[in-house]
Amino acid sequence: MVEDQNFLRMDLDLKHLKKINSSWLKHFLYASYFNFLALLIFITGVIHSIFPWIFVFTPYKLAKKIVDGTEKQFGSDTKKRD
């Protein structure tokens, strides 16, 4: 089985803020918010894996909130940025 090891590359873009037309503070606030949601996805996902009747769709809804929020804020052309 061949695995894609592209994710191991260093993800560095010194012009990232300029490309997405964002200030440092705005980027920090959005990134912090989305990272907090990711933490909630992890917590509710672990709880759901142990007790399947709790948080049935919560991790999915939170992940969708991250995707929808980033697409709204920074555009939906994610293939261009890969």
N, C-alpha and C positions, 0 to 999 in steps of 0.2 A: 504494500500500500504506500503510495507516494503522498507525502504531506506537504502542504504549502507552508514554507517557512518564511514567507514574506513578512509575517508579523514580527519576526526577530530583528528586522532592520531598525536602525535608529530613526525615530520619527522626529525630525528636527526641521523646523521651518522658521527662520528668523524674521520672515515677513508675513507671518500668519495673521497678525492683527490688521495689518494693512490690507491683506487679501480679503478678509471678511468684513472690512470697514468697521472695526470696533476699537473702542478705547480699552486700555488695560483694566480699568475699574469695571466697565460694563462686562468685559470678558470674564473677569474674576467672579463677578456676581452670578452670571449665568452658569459658569462652570461649577461654582460651589453649589448652586441650586440643583443642577443636574446630578452632581456627585452625591448630594444628600438623597435625592430620589433613588439613585443606584443603591445606596446603602439600605434604604427602605425595601427595595426589591429583594436584596439579599436576605434581610431579616424576615420579611413576610414569606419569602420563598422557602426558607428553612423551616419556618413554623408550618407552612402548608405541606411540606414534604413529610413531616411527622404526623400532623393532624389534617388529613386531606379535606375535611369539611370546613376548615377555617381558611380565610383569605383565598377563596376558590379562584377568583379572577384578579385579585389585587396586584400580584407581580406583573401580570400582562398589562393591566391598565396603566401602571406606573411606567413600564417600559415604553408603552405607546405614547405616554405624555412626554417622555424624553425625546423620542423620535419626532413627534409632531412639533414640539417646542424648538428643537434645533432646526428643523426644516423651515419653520416659520421665521425664525430669527436669522438664519444664515443661508437659507436657500435649500432647495431639494436636490441640487445637482451634486450628490455625494460621489458619484462615479468619477467625476472630474478631479476630486481631491484624493482618491485612493492612490 
